[in-house]
Amino acid sequence: MAKSGKPTASTRATQALARAGIAFETLTYDYDPDAERIGLQAAEAIGEPPRRVLKTLMAEVDGRAVCVVVPSDHEVSMKRLAQAFGGKAAVMMRPTDAERITGYHVGGISPFGQKKRVPTAVEAAAMAEPYVLVNGGQRGLQAKLAPADLVRALGAVTAPLIA
């Protein structure tokens, strides 16, 4: 069951959104740590189509850390991800490295307010949605915002990234 409104606890992600002057709404839900696919579980819990609930993944392109934001019902194409950053090869980052770089726990990684700012790419198809949801910086918290604001606030590139 989703609950909407102001965050009960401020996170680095919601603080970053507020500092950037981005209009957003938060939704909380019961996070299931045993879910096979966390993004799909979030979409179901808040009653949104998976194409609007974007998952935040950490990867490496030619050995350089990057953040990639894609719909929760799709997988990232490593070839397309590498191309989006002008690289040759992309691999998913190990969870321990993702936690160290972002300062967030897996399942609660937000593209906003990461400890170390890294280049970010957002799936181009998300731009056609009236709004999207991304992790709000903790497990069970989503931030709802306009896709153009997502890209602008992150200084992200948009590209076709899904397989």
Buried (B, 14 or more C-beta within 10 A) or exposed (E): EBEEEEBEEEBBBBBBBBEEEBEBBBBBBEBBEEBEEBBBBBBBBBEBEBBBBBBBBBBBBEEEBBBBBBBBBBEBBBEBBBBBBEBEEBEBBEEEEBBEBBBBEBBBBBBBBBEEEBBBBBBBBBBEBEBBBBBBBBBBBBBBBBBEBBBEBBEBBBBEBBE
